Structure formats: C-alpha cells, structure tokens
Amino acid sequence: MKLKARNLVQPRLLQSPAAAAAAASVTAAYALITATDEKTRDIVATDDFAIKNAQPASSSKKFVAEIDVINGEKDKLESRLAEVRDENSKLKDKLDLANQSYGELAKVKPSLDYVLQ
C-alpha cells in the first residue's frame, strides 16, 4: 500500500473540506464587513459635514431658554402648591373647630329640648 504525499507546510486539518468551507465563510464575512464599513464611512462623512454646517450655539441657546422657562413654571407651580397646602390646613382647622362645636351642641341639645317642653 502506497502512502499519499502530504503537504508538510499545512497541517492535515487545514487540508479538509471543512477547513475549505470555513475559509470561504471567513472570506465572505470579511467581504461583507469591508462593504459595510465603506458604507459606514460614507454615512459618517455625511454626518460630519452636516454637523460642521449646523449651528450648535443657537440650538443650545434655545434649549437653555426652554429650560429656564420650564424652571420658572416649576417655581410658580411649587409656590401655588404651598399656598394650596396652607389653605387646606386652615380649612381642616376650621372643620375640626366646627365638628367640635357640633359635638358640644349635640350634648347640650337634649337638655334644651327638656327645658323647652
């Protein structure tokens, strides 16, 4: 029986059909990545150009102005909320006083009914 001549430069595993399929897969993946990378570079270049032409100072000034307006509204609402809570507390005190007076009058009523008969 005669032995096949082997390529001593590459190991036997790299000479198999599985290795050939893996190499083809890697080659296809590399080609896909390269094509995608070129598209990405084009998109990045376009975005960089758009960013350089934009005026960030004006948009950030608008943003800061909007934040100031919102903070002013927030302060007004917090102040109004404090006023409403204070008013609510006063109304609860008045209600407690009215309930207390009603309780005292309810205790006195039977004796008044007896006297008025």
N, C-alpha and C positions, 0 to 999 in steps of 0.2 A: 504494500500500500504506500502510495506516494503522498507526502505532505504538501499542502498548499504553501505557496510562497506568501509570507506575511510582510506587510508593510511595517517595518520596525519603528518608523518615525511616529505613527499614530497608534495608540493602544487599540485593542480589538473592539472595545465598546464603541469607540468613535467611528468604526467601520460598519456598524449595524444599520439596518433600515430605520430603527427608532432614532438613532442619532441623526440620520439624514432628515427625518421629519422634524425633529427638534430644531435643527439648524435652519430649516425652511421656515419654521414658525418664528424663530428669533429674527430672521431676516425680514419677514413680513411685518412683525411688530415694530422693528426699527424703522422700516419704511413708513409705517403709519404714524409713528411718533415724529419722525422728521417732517412729514407733510403737515401734521397738526401744529408742530412747532413753528413752521413758517407762517401758517395762518394766524397763530397767536402773535407772532412778531408784527404782522400787518395790523392786527387789531390794536396792539399796544402802541404802535407808532401813531395810528389814527387817534387813539385816546390821548396820547401825549400832546399831539398837535392841538386837539380840542381843549385840553386843559391849559396849554400855554396861551391860547387865544381867549380863554374865559377871564373874567374879572372877579377874582375871589374876594377882593376887598368889598365890592359893592354887595355881593350876596351875603357876606359875613356881617356887614353893617345892617342889612335888612334883618338878618337873623337875630342880631343883638337887639335891634329896635323891637322886634316882635317879643323877645324875651322880656324886655323892660315893660312893655305894655301888659303882658301876662302877669308879671310880678306886681304891677300896680293894681290890676284887677284882683289878684290874690289878696293883697293887703286890704283893699276895700272890703272884700268878702269876709276876711278874718275879723275886721273891725265890726262889720254888721253882725256877724255871728256872736261876737262878745256882747253886743248890745242886746240881741235877742235872748241870749242866755241870762243876762242881768234882768231883763224884763220878765222872763219866765220865772226866775227865782222870786221876784217881787210878787208876781201873781200867785205863786204857790204859797207864799207867806199870807197873802190876803185870803186865799181859800182856806188855809189852816185856821185863821182867825174866824172866818165865817162859820166853819164847821164847829169850832169850839163854842161860839156864841149860840149856834143852833142846839148843840148838846145841852148847854146850860138852860136855854129856853124850854127845851123838851122836858127837863127835870122840873121846872117851875110850873109848867102848864097844868098838870093835874091838880095842883093846889089852887091855882087860879080858877080852874073850872069849878072846884068845890065851893070856893068863896062866891063866885058869881051865880050860883044856883039859887 
